[in-house]
Amino acid sequence: MEKFMENGIYLLIDLHITSTYIYIDSTTWTNQKFSAYVDMVDAFAFYTNTLGFYLVDNPVTDSSTSLAPLSKAAVRDVKGYIKARGYRSIPIGGYVLTDSDYAQETYRLAADYMACGNSSIDFWALTDYSWCDNSTFTSSNYSRLTESFSDYPLPIFLADYACEPTTEDNSDVAGRIFDEVGTIYGPEMSDIWSGGILYEWARSSDSDPNDYALVNLTDNTIQLNQNYKSLSAQLAAINPSITQISAYTPTITTAPSCPDENAAWAASTILPPTANTLLCDCMIASLHCKVDPSASVNTIASVQATLCTSNSTICDGFTSNVTSSTCDGFTSNVTSSTYGAFSVCSPWQQVSWAINQYYLNTGGCSQKTTTASLQALEALNSSCINLLAKAGPLGKSPIYSDITIANSATDSNITSVYSDTSTDSSRSLSGGTIAGIVVGILLALIAAGSLILFYLRKRKLRKSHIAQELEASTPGQHDTPAELGNDGQKAELWANDTSTNTGTTSPKELAHEGDAMLPRNQNESREICEMA
């Protein structure tokens, strides 16, 4: 990062890692995923050439639009964390692949959904590889995409572009042409688009049979290849216009409406509760019967299946009309928009909650598949008592409030949840947030290859850009701030100045701080079960 700073290069950081990626088959938003994302934020937030973070990566397909609330919750929480940490306002956005798995309507609806309400992204990007061979603006997807996003209110750019090489071998003789560059930065697209990121700088793998790269890396030695030379020539031929921030006047000052739920779009505006490690720690502290946190994944899954299936008999013996499971406290159902307060907790915490309910109802703290045991209650402070009271005796009430960093020795407790009404709202642009509206990502000064190339050939253009909100300037003679936007009037960064807190259930009386959420006697155990 320091080397990039020294050369005036800005980067977009992808927050995803394999273990916490929000896959298409994901159904939960959890503390584990949140912690992995904010660890990445902590690692890169202090670099002044961090232009932004990718967080939303292909959030839906045509058959899985109901999962989009997970991505929107991730944006809400990471932005809340950045604010709570006092970091500068680093933009957060996402991208979608415009391939055959997506109908045009779907990825525009996805873009609107991620920009609506109080949990908006700050930019959106599309990955498109349709410009190949002798393509043109109209024969590729570019014309259709430009028309579709002509009224989109946030900065939009091509996350990946270009076609595969014209030869099957890996030689430098007949590589990529890059004749789309003139169109991307020309009058047909520059009013809407903020440039693009070329795929790719260096070959991703020696086993990859395709040679998309601009350079060859051998033993830490960089060798420019024919692709680099071709792109260099294309970039040298363009002459993008520049709009000074002082001369820029926004024309779009309201966010898009959240898409209605219908056959084409199934995503609800009701979001999962925000990551909250303190809530989960408090819940565990309130339990008599707990599963060993070192229990294997298979053991935990077995316990959950035993206690939380539709035919569970955990409440037998108390009432004959119980229809709800004791595991409602950690339900996460994006289809029905039903979330338990403890849906953000880890699997062993959730299973401990379930086995404790079994203990309260039957007096037994064991299942043949568990390593659960009775443990002494921990004293709960007033914060824990209030949180657990809001969650309710069965944990069925998700909690929504602002993220704060707990005042602890390790900062490991993150108290949340961030309020989101998830309704259409109009927000005025703040003076700081519109600072990035200039000549579009400086010809994609975010992909290392095109960044370095642009630095070498267009250095003088960079010095005319000014940004106020992002406050990122490189050391020495490179004083260009990180900025995002284009020189048209269609792309604007949103401020999120008007979040409101949703109401939560008022705290209920508890026995005392030492045994919060636990019944005083067996009859009260019966009441907890019947309340399900």
Secondary structure, 3 states (H helix, E strand, C coil): CHHHHHCCCCEEEECCCHHHCCCCCCCCCCHHHHHHHHHHHHHHCCCCCEEEEEEEECCCCCCCHHHHHHHHHHHHHHHHHHHHHCCCCCCEEEEEECCCCCCHHHHHHHHHHHHCCCCCCCEEEEECCCCCCCCCCCCCCHHHHHHHCCCCCCCEEEEEECCCCCCCCCCCCCCCCCCCHHHHCCCCCCCCCCCEEECCCECCCCCCCCCCCCEEEECCEEEECHHHHHHHHHHHCCCCCCCCHHHCCCCCCCCCCCCCCCCCCCCCCCCCCCCCHHHHHHHHHCCCEECCCCCCHHHHHHHHHHHHCCCCCCCCCCCCCCCCCHHHHHCEECCCCEECHHHHCCHHHHHHHHHHHHHHHHCCCCCCCCCCEECCCCCCCHHHHHHHHHHCCCCCCCCCEEEEECCCCCCCCEEEECCCCCCCCCCCCCCCHHHHCCCHHHHHCCCHHHHHHHHHHCHHHHCCCCCCCCCCECCCCCCCECCCCCCCCCCCCCCCCCCCCCCCCCCCCCCCHHHCCCCCCHHHHHHHHHHC
